[in-house]
């Protein structure tokens, strides 16, 4: 018994039925069905609705944290439009803030610079 792989004899190709040439010409001569171009509609969220939903969510999270006796608070920074998480110790002192106060100040300053650049362009 040998472990060599033996090639199989090639199968005979199937004989396709020939289509009458007149029928082939008829199929090729058909015009393609017109394709309607549909305008692309982007569903952009309403900023006011998104802001309201974000504020509702932060209120819900704050209630949950109070209920669970956790010293976490959630808020939304108006200028940076970011959620801010504040961790406090038992004395009420801020232990950690995400994003940090420095990062928020940078975001506020960038917003001010952007406003100045827009004023100069107009």
C-alpha positions in Angstrom: 0.0 0.0 0.0 1.4 3.3 -1.0 0.8 6.7 0.6 1.3 8.5 -2.7 -1.6 10.6 -3.8 -2.9 9.3 -7.1 -4.3 11.8 -9.6 -7.9 11.3 -10.6 -8.7 11.1 -14.2 -10.2 14.4 -15.3 -14.0 14.3 -15.6 -15.4 14.8 -19.1 -16.7 18.4 -19.4 -20.5 18.6 -19.5 -21.8 19.4 -22.9 -23.8 22.6 -22.8 -26.8 22.9 -25.0 -26.2 25.5 -27.6 -28.6 28.4 -27.6 -29.9 29.3 -31.0 -27.9 32.3 -32.3 -31.1 34.3 -32.9 -32.0 34.0 -29.2 -28.5 35.1 -28.1 -28.8 38.2 -30.3 -32.2 39.0 -28.9 -31.0 38.8 -25.3 -28.0 40.9 -26.0 -30.1 43.6 -27.8 -32.4 44.2 -24.8 -31.9 47.5 -23.2 -31.0 47.5 -19.5 -33.9 48.4 -17.1 -33.5 52.0 -15.9 -32.2 52.3 -12.4 -33.7 55.1 -10.3 -31.2 57.1 -8.3 -32.5 57.7 -4.8 -31.3 60.8 -3.0 -29.1 60.1 0.0 -30.9 61.2 3.2 -28.8 61.6 6.3 -30.6 61.3 9.5 -28.8 63.9 11.6 -29.8 64.0 15.2 -31.4 67.1 16.5 -28.8 68.8 18.8 -31.4 70.0 21.2 -33.0 66.6 21.5 -29.5 65.0 22.0 -28.7 67.5 24.7 -32.0 66.9 26.4 -31.4 63.1 26.4 -27.9 63.6 27.7 -29.2 65.8 30.6 -31.9 63.2 31.4 -29.3 60.5 31.4 -27.0 62.4 33.8 -29.9 63.1 36.1 -30.8 59.4 36.1 -27.2 58.4 36.8 -26.9 60.9 39.7 -30.1 59.4 41.3 -28.7 55.9 41.0 -25.4 57.0 42.6 -27.2 58.7 45.5 -29.4 55.6 45.9 -26.4 53.3 46.0 -24.6 55.7 48.3 -21.7 56.4 45.9 -19.9 59.7 45.8 -20.0 60.0 42.0 -21.7 62.8 40.2 -22.3 63.3 36.5 -22.8 66.6 34.7 -22.5 68.1 31.2 -20.0 70.8 30.5 -21.8 73.5 28.5 -18.8 74.8 26.5 -17.0 71.5 25.8 -20.4 69.6 25.5 -18.8 66.7 27.3 -20.0 64.5 30.2 -18.0 65.2 33.4 -17.6 62.6 36.1 -16.6 63.8 39.5 -15.5 61.4 42.3 -15.6 62.8 45.8 -14.4 61.5 49.1 -16.6 61.3 52.3 -15.7 64.9 53.2 -17.0 66.1 49.8 -13.6 67.0 48.4 -13.1 66.2 44.7 -10.7 63.3 44.5 -10.9 62.8 40.7 -12.6 64.5 37.8 -12.9 63.0 34.3 -12.0 64.9 32.1 -9.7 66.8 34.3 -10.2 70.5 35.1 -7.2 71.3 33.0 -8.6 69.5 30.0 -11.9 71.4 30.3 -10.0 74.7 30.5 -8.1 73.8 27.3 -11.4 72.9 25.6 -12.9 76.3 26.7 -9.8 78.2 25.5 -9.9 76.4 22.1 -13.5 77.3 21.8 -12.6 80.9 22.5 -9.9 80.8 19.9 -12.2 79.3 17.4 -14.7 82.1 18.0 -12.0 84.7 17.4 -10.9 83.1 14.2 -14.5 83.1 12.9 -14.8 86.8 13.8 -11.7 87.6 11.8 -12.9 85.7 8.8 -16.2 87.6 8.6 
